[in-house]
Amino acid sequence: MAQTHFGYQTVDEVDKARHVRGVFDSVAARYDLMNDVLSMGLHRVWKAYAVGVASVQPGDKVLDIAGGTGDLARAFAARAGEQGCVVLSDINEAMLRVGRDRLLDGGQVLPTIACDAEHLPFVTATFDVVSVAFGLRNMTHKDGALAEMCRVLRPGGRLLVLEFSRPAEALRKPYDWYSLNVMPLLGKWIARDADSYRYLAESIRMHPDQATLKVMMKSAGFGHVDVHNLSGGVVALHVGIKC
């Protein structure tokens, strides 16, 4: 049976999704709070930058994959307007419920769907923009997921991948110390779950770096890919244009 990584552990490919689901089931209720604490609020700046680069226009159709608590979907919906359509999706139903409820509390009713990014239930060439923020690294077959994202985009459509990446050399040692030691400790204190935050820190190290992900996106069918390094490369926004 084929195997893959789950953080620094090796697991059977068929079991990874179940392990990842367990992590996000555990952290869903305090996910945004932990993001604010761990990133010192920077995750909001990174997401705002991605929304700006996405340049969603009135009437656009947008798919937010691994949309979690709905931050991006909410911002995209404001730009797409009543003539547009923004779909919030996530493989994890606990996260999706949190996102849906927060959207409803804010007076927004958006289509929400629990689905696997490796097998998207949408017709080819449906969307103008597809986004995935801090979710690609948790997917078992990233190349398959990127190909699916490309498939559901119309020609000329844009994919935005916002993800932790490889920081500049000067930042690597302090960043590694913080994420591998402080993140699990804060997870234990605040979310009462050190193991999930240890996995999330480890999963960053197993994710392709900027150059590798750019090549993967081109192989998936994106003719042009730009890379925007944020916070010294701690996070990177990859923007692909479908041929």
Residue pairs with C-beta under 8 A, 6 or more apart in sequence:
1 12
1 13
1 14
2 12
2 13
3 10
3 11
3 12
3 13
4 10
4 11
4 12
4 13
4 16
4 140
5 11
5 206
6 15
6 16
6 19
6 20
6 199
6 203
7 198
7 199
7 200
7 201
7 202
7 203
7 206
8 202
8 205
8 206
11 19
13 140
13 141
16 140
17 91
17 116
17 140
20 91
20 92
20 138
21 91
21 92
23 196
23 199
23 200
24 31
24 68
24 92
24 94
24 95
25 92
25 94
26 191
26 193
26 196
27 34
27 187
27 191
27 193
27 196
27 197
28 92
28 94
28 95
28 97
28 98
29 98
30 190
30 191
31 68
31 69
31 95
31 98
32 69
32 71
33 190
33 191
34 186
34 187
34 190
34 191
34 197
35 43
36 43
36 44
37 186
37 190
38 183
38 186
38 197
39 46
42 231
43 134
44 71
45 230
46 133
46 162
46 230
46 231
46 235
46 237
47 71
47 72
47 75
47 133
47 162
48 75
49 228
49 230
49 237
50 72
50 131
50 133
50 160
50 162
50 237
51 72
51 75
51 76
51 79
53 160
53 228
53 237
53 239
54 62
54 76
54 129
54 131
54 158
54 160
55 158
56 62
56 76
56 79
56 80
56 84
56 128
56 129
57 79
57 80
57 84
57 128
58 79
58 80
58 81
58 83
58 84
59 80
59 81
59 83
59 84
60 79
60 80
60 84
60 128
60 129
61 80
61 84
61 85
61 86
61 87
61 126
61 127
61 128
61 129
62 73
62 76
62 77
62 80
62 84
62 85
62 86
62 87
62 127
62 128
62 129
62 130
62 131
63 86
63 87
63 89
63 120
63 122
63 126
63 127
63 129
63 130
63 131
63 152
64 70
64 72
64 73
64 76
64 86
64 87
64 88
64 89
64 130
64 131
64 132
64 133
65 89
65 90
65 117
65 120
65 130
65 131
65 132
65 135
65 149
66 89
66 90
66 91
66 117
66 132
66 133
66 134
66 135
66 136
66 138
67 73
67 88
67 89
67 90
67 96
67 99
67 131
67 133
68 90
68 92
68 95
68 96
68 98
68 99
68 133
68 134
68 135
69 95
69 98
69 99
69 102
70 88
70 98
70 99
70 100
70 102
70 103
70 110
71 133
72 131
72 133
73 86
73 87
73 88
73 99
73 103
73 110
74 102
74 103
74 106
74 108
76 86
76 129
76 131
77 84
77 86
77 108
77 110
80 86
85 111
86 110
86 111
87 110
87 111
87 112
87 113
87 127
88 96
88 99
88 100
88 103
88 110
88 111
88 112
88 113
89 96
89 112
89 113
89 114
89 115
89 117
89 120
90 96
90 99
90 114
90 135
91 114
91 115
91 116
91 117
92 114
93 114
96 112
96 113
96 114
99 112
100 110
100 112
103 109
103 110
103 112
113 121
115 121
117 132
117 135
117 139
117 145
117 148
117 149
118 139
118 140
118 141
118 144
118 145
118 148
119 148
120 148
120 149
120 151
120 152
122 152
123 152
124 151
124 152
125 151
125 152
125 153
125 154
125 155
125 157
126 152
126 153
126 154
127 152
127 153
127 154
127 157
128 153
128 154
128 157
128 158
129 153
129 157
129 158
129 159
129 160
130 149
130 152
130 153
130 157
130 158
130 159
130 160
131 159
131 160
131 161
131 162
132 149
132 159
132 160
132 161
132 162
132 163
133 160
133 162
133 163
134 162
134 163
134 164
135 163
136 142
136 145
136 146
136 161
136 163
136 207
136 213
137 163
137 164
137 203
137 204
137 206
137 207
138 203
139 145
142 208
142 216
143 216
143 219
143 220
146 159
146 216
146 217
146 220
147 220
147 221
149 159
149 220
150 159
150 220
150 221
150 222
150 240
150 242
151 221
153 159
153 242
154 242
155 242
155 243
156 241
156 242
157 241
157 242
158 239
158 240
158 241
158 242
159 217
159 222
159 238
159 239
159 240
159 242
160 237
160 238
160 239
161 213
161 217
161 237
161 238
161 239
161 240
162 235
162 236
162 237
163 207
163 213
163 235
163 236
163 238
164 204
164 207
164 234
164 235
164 236
165 207
165 209
165 210
165 213
165 229
165 233
165 234
165 235
165 236
166 172
166 209
166 210
166 233
167 175
167 231
167 232
167 233
167 234
168 232
168 233
170 232
171 232
171 233
171 234
175 234
179 201
179 204
180 198
180 201
180 202
183 197
183 198
183 200
183 201
184 194
184 195
184 197
184 198
184 201
185 194
186 197
187 193
187 194
187 195
187 196
187 197
187 198
188 194
188 197
191 197
207 213
208 216
210 227
210 229
210 233
210 236
210 238
213 236
213 238
214 225
214 227
214 238
217 225
217 238
217 240
218 225
218 240
220 240
221 242
221 243
222 240
222 241
222 242
222 243
223 241
223 242
223 243
224 240
224 241
225 238
225 239
225 240
225 241
226 238
226 239
227 236
227 237
227 238
227 239
228 236
228 237
228 238
228 239
229 235
229 236
230 236
230 237
